[in-house]
Amino acid sequence: MKTLIINGSPRKNWTIFKILESIKKSIDNSGVITEIFNLYDYSIYDVMA
């Protein structure tokens, strides 16, 4: 099974991201493949162009 965690926070590597990393570690320990997707890494203008 695979799980995608989406981080919509405007601040990268702050509190929400650290909480999501903790959740990711817990899920990974159960044998599930998990990835965190940061919306911060993408610009909405790139998509609209």
N, CA, C and O of each residue as an XYZ file, in Angstrom:
196
protein
N       0.837     -1.171      0.000
C       0.000      0.000      0.000
C       0.890      1.245      0.000
O       1.976      1.243      0.580
N       0.429      2.279     -0.639
C       1.148      3.554     -0.691
C       0.269      4.658     -0.116
O      -0.952      4.651     -0.275
N       0.912      5.597      0.550
C       0.194      6.721      1.142
C       0.876      8.023      0.730
O       2.103      8.124      0.743
N       0.072      9.010      0.366
C       0.572     10.336      0.018
C       0.084     11.319      1.066
O      -1.114     11.416      1.333
N       1.018     12.045      1.655
C       0.692     13.080      2.631
C       0.931     14.421      1.947
O       2.028     14.679      1.452
N      -0.082     15.270      1.918
C       0.018     16.565      1.252
C       0.165     17.665      2.295
O      -0.683     17.826      3.172
N       1.243     18.410      2.185
C       1.511     19.532      3.081
C       1.157     20.822      2.350
O       1.828     21.194      1.387
N       0.121     21.496      2.794
C      -0.314     22.738      2.172
C       0.152     23.982      2.904
O      -0.292     25.088      2.597
N       1.041     23.811      3.866
C       1.533     24.944      4.647
C       2.394     25.864      3.781
O       3.166     25.383      2.952
N       2.270     27.179      3.963
C       3.094     28.112      3.194
C       4.537     28.191      3.707
O       5.377     28.844      3.087
N       4.827     27.537      4.823
C       6.180     27.584      5.399
C       6.786     26.187      5.376
O       6.276     25.257      6.001
N       7.876     26.064      4.647
C       8.517     24.761      4.518
C       9.362     24.465      5.763
O      10.044     25.344      6.290
N       9.304     23.233      6.213
C      10.081     22.731      7.359
C       9.722     23.393      8.688
O      10.579     23.511      9.564
N       8.492     23.818      8.849
C       8.059     24.382     10.117
C       7.217     23.352     10.867
O       7.329     22.156     10.596
N       6.396     23.782     11.784
C       5.679     22.907     12.697
C       4.822     21.859     11.986
O       4.901     20.676     12.320
N       4.017     22.263     11.029
C       3.132     21.314     10.349
C       3.951     20.241      9.642
O       3.606     19.061      9.691
N       5.028     20.647      8.987
C       5.874     19.680      8.298
C       6.482     18.687      9.289
O       6.561     17.494      8.998
N       6.908     19.167     10.449
C       7.484     18.280     11.458
C       6.449     17.298     11.982
O       6.772     16.140     12.245
N       5.210     17.746     12.137
C       4.126     16.849     12.555
C       3.883     15.796     11.479
O       3.727     14.614     11.785
N       3.851     16.226     10.218
C       3.639     15.284      9.122
C       4.785     14.290      9.007
O       4.556     13.127      8.677
N       6.012     14.722      9.272
C       7.149     13.801      9.267
C       7.000     12.747     10.350
O       7.325     11.579     10.135
N       6.510     13.155     11.516
C       6.280     12.213     12.609
C       5.219     11.181     12.222
O       5.367      9.990     12.493
N       4.159     11.655     11.588
C       3.102     10.744     11.116
C       3.666      9.799     10.064
O       3.354      8.608     10.064
N       4.500     10.329      9.162
C       5.113      9.509      8.121
C       5.956      8.392      8.725
O       5.884      7.249      8.272
N       6.753      8.708      9.740
C       7.582      7.694     10.387
C       6.726      6.602     11.008
O       7.070      5.423     10.926
N       5.621      6.979     11.623
C       4.723      5.992     12.225
C       4.114      5.080     11.163
O       4.010      3.870     11.360
N       3.716      5.665     10.047
C       3.123      4.879      8.966
C       4.180      3.978      8.326
O       3.904      2.817      8.026
N       5.388      4.509      8.116
C       6.475      3.714      7.530
C       6.812      2.504      8.396
O       7.134      1.438      7.872
N       6.740      2.661      9.712
C       7.036      1.557     10.615
C       6.044      0.414     10.481
O       6.353     -0.719     10.849
N       4.860      0.695      9.961
C       3.863     -0.361      9.772
C       4.005     -1.041      8.408
O       3.224     -1.929      8.066
N       5.015     -0.613      7.626
C       5.285     -1.272      6.354
C       4.640     -0.634      5.144
O       4.677     -1.205      4.055
N       4.056      0.522      5.306
C       3.396      1.231      4.214
C       4.389      2.233      3.600
O       5.108      2.917      4.328
N       4.426      2.316      2.272
C       5.274      3.279      1.584
C       4.583      4.634      1.638
O       3.425      4.767      1.243
N       5.303      5.638      2.130
C       4.712      6.950      2.349
C       5.592      8.034      1.747
O       6.819      7.949      1.793
N       4.951      9.059      1.179
C       5.677     10.200      0.632
C       4.973     11.480      1.046
O       3.744     11.542      1.068
N       5.759     12.505      1.376
C       5.208     13.822      1.702
C       5.347     14.707      0.471
O       6.436     14.848     -0.086
N       4.240     15.298      0.056
C       4.187     16.181     -1.105
C       3.997     17.594     -0.583
O       2.971     17.899      0.025
N       4.979     18.460     -0.814
C       4.933     19.842     -0.334
C       4.429     20.774     -1.432
O       5.092     20.939     -2.457
N       3.279     21.375     -1.229
C       2.763     22.338     -2.199
C       3.646     23.576     -2.263
O       3.638     24.303     -3.257
N       4.407     23.812     -1.200
C       5.312     24.953     -1.145
C       6.330     24.921     -2.293
O       6.785     25.967     -2.757
N       6.677     23.728     -2.739
C       7.693     23.559     -3.781
C       7.201     23.954     -5.173
O       7.994     24.006     -6.113
N       5.922     24.229     -5.316
C       5.348     24.498     -6.634
C       4.749     25.886     -6.693
O       4.218     26.384     -5.700
N       4.831     26.505     -7.843
C       4.259     27.820     -8.050
C       2.973     27.682     -8.852
O       2.950     26.969     -9.855
N       1.915     28.342     -8.433
C       0.657     28.275     -9.142
C       0.793     28.893    -10.541
O       0.050     28.539    -11.457
N       1.738     29.806    -10.694
C       1.935     30.444    -11.982
C       2.538     29.482    -13.004
O       2.310     29.633    -14.204
N       3.297     28.501    -12.543
C       3.833     27.475    -13.439
C       2.726     26.633    -14.052
O       2.810     26.224    -15.210
N       1.694     26.379    -13.268
C       0.578     25.549    -13.709
C      -0.313     26.319    -14.673
O      -0.836     25.736    -15.623
N      -0.496     27.605    -14.453
C      -1.408     28.413    -15.258
C      -0.802     28.829    -16.600
O      -1.536     29.212    -17.511
N       0.497     28.760    -16.732
C       1.155     29.230    -17.957
C       0.966     28.275    -19.117
O       1.461     28.532    -20.215
